[in-house]
Amino acid sequence: SAGLAVINRRLIFLFALAPAVVCGQSVKLDSLDKLADKASEVVTVDLSGSLLRMGSRLLSSDDPDQAQIKKLVASLKGVYVRNFEFDKVGEYQASDLEPIRSQLRDPKWKKIVQVRGRDNAEVLLRQENEDVISGLAVIVAEAKELTVVYIDGPIDMDGLSKLGGTFGIPKDIGSKVEKEKDKDKDKDKEKKGK
């Protein structure tokens, strides 16, 4: 019947769109892997949620910090890190970051920190709704070092600093995010005061 044909066409359309919708939710960092040949040091971390949970079993439930990390990791879908250190300036270009930044232009991603200067940094949060932070992306581009961190899943901002130093996440990630947010607040106050 004609009604069944319309339903079938709509189902085919939805199935065709499904991979794009699912892929649009997660940030792929593999476009940066080409920089490994130019770098003097490379750190690559690709931990899916199941690997994170498996790794968190090695943490002690008796240690309060480790217990909190276990709790934070339990709901994460993945942690992905790319860090490249170069011997000289100019080994990577701003255009190398474009594939990452284009993925972060989705309206669900909100830039909460942006630092421009000799060194550049961006911190973005993905919000599914007003109350839920479902992802965190950090891009730090220095003259001789490039770091991109993507945490996929519900983020407890208070507990974020506890993840620093585990699973390839830089030790000072929480303090860097807070420090950059404070800088932005100070700049906003200065602008309002003028």
N, C-alpha and C positions, 0 to 999 in steps of 0.2 A: 504494500500500500504506500501511498505518497507520504503519510505521516511517519512510517517506519523508515523510509528512505531519508527523510529530513533528520531523524534522530541518528541514523547511521552516519550521515555526513558530519553532524555535530560531534559525535563520538570520535570519528577519525580526526577531525580538526583538533579536538582536545588532546588526543593521544599524540598528535604531531607536535603540539605546543608543549606538552609535558616536559620533555628534556630541556627545552629552553628555560622554562620556569624553574625547574630544579637546579640547573646549572647557574642560573642567575643569582641564586641565593648564596652560593659559595664562591670564594675568591680563589682563583687559580694563580699560583706564584711561579709555575714552571717556565713562564716566558723569561724569567731572570736567570735561569740555569745556564744560558749561553755566556754569562759573565764569568763563570768558573774558570775558564781557560786564561783569563786575564788577571785573575786574583791571586794574591800570594797566600791567602788563607780563606777557606770557604767553610761555612756551617750551613747544613741543610737539614731541616727537621720536618718530617711528614708523619704526624701521629694522628691516626683516626681515633674516634671515640673508644672503640674496643681496645686498641693498643694503649690508650691513656689509662683506661680502667685496669688493664692487665698490669701496667707499670705501677699504678697507684697501690696495688696489692703489696708491693715491696716497702711501702711506707708504713710506719708504726702508728697504730691507733692510740697508743699510750702517750705519744708526744703530741701536745696540743696543736703545734704548727703543722705537723705532718697530717694530723687528723683533719684539720681544716682544708689542707690541700686535697686530701681524698674526697672530701665533701664537694669542693669546687669542681673537681675533675669529673665527678660522677655524671653530670649532665652535659658535659662538653661533647661536641661532635668531632672536634679536631683541633690540633695546634700545628701551625705551619710557620716555619721560620726560614728566611734566607738572609745570610750575613756574608758579605764579601769585604775583605780588606785588600787594598791595592798598594803596591810599592810606590806608585807615582800618581799624581793628579791627572784627571782626564781619561782614566781607563773605562769609565762608564759615562753615559750621556743622560740628560733628563728624559730623552725620548725612550730610553730603556725602561722607564717607569710608566710610560703611557698605557701599556696593556693592563697594568694593575689599577692605575687611576681611572681608566675607563670603566672598569668593573665597579668602582666605588662611587660612580655618579648616579647610581640608582637612588631614587628619592628616599628610600629607607635608611640610607647612610647619611649620618649627620657629622660634619666636621666640627669637633669640639676644640681642637688646638691646631694652630698653624703658625709655624715660625719660619720666617724668610730672612735670609742673610747669607753669611759665609757658609753656615750650616743650615739645613732645612729640615723641618720635622712636621709631620701631620699625624693627628690622632683622630680616628673616625669611629663612631659607634653605629651599629645597625639596630634600629628600633622597629620592632614589629608593631608595637603600639606604645602609648605614652609611658607605660609602667615596665615594659620588658626590653632589656638590652640583650640582643641575640647574637651579637658579634662585635669584635674589636679589631681594628686594623691600625697598625703603627708603621709609618714610613720615616726613617731617619736617613737623610742623604748628606753625608759629610764629604769633604774633598777627597779623602782616601779610604772611605768606608761607606758601605750601603747596607742598611738593615731594614727588612720588612718582616713584620710579625702579623699573623692573622689567627685569631682565636675564634672558632666557630662554635656557637652555642650560648646558652644563658650566661651572662657575665655578672658576677657580684663585684662591683667596683671596690667595696671595702676589702674584699678578700684578694683582689688582683695582685697586690704586692706580695702576698704569700706564694703566688705561683712563680715569682721571680727567682731565677736560679734553678728551676726545675723544668724538665721537658724542653730544654733549649730556649726558654724564654729568658731574656736578659734580666739579671738580678735586680736592677733598679727600675724596672718597667713601671711599677706603681708610683714611685717617687717622681719619675720623669713625667708621667701623665699629670700628677698633681701639681708639679712645679710649672709645667707649661700652662695648665689651667689657671694657676695663680697669676702668671705673667699676663695672660689674656685679660683677666679681671682687672689687673693694675692698669693695663693699657686702656680698657674701657672707662675706668675711673678718670684717667688723665684726659681722655677725650671729652667726657662729660663736664670736667672741671674747667675746660678751656672756653 
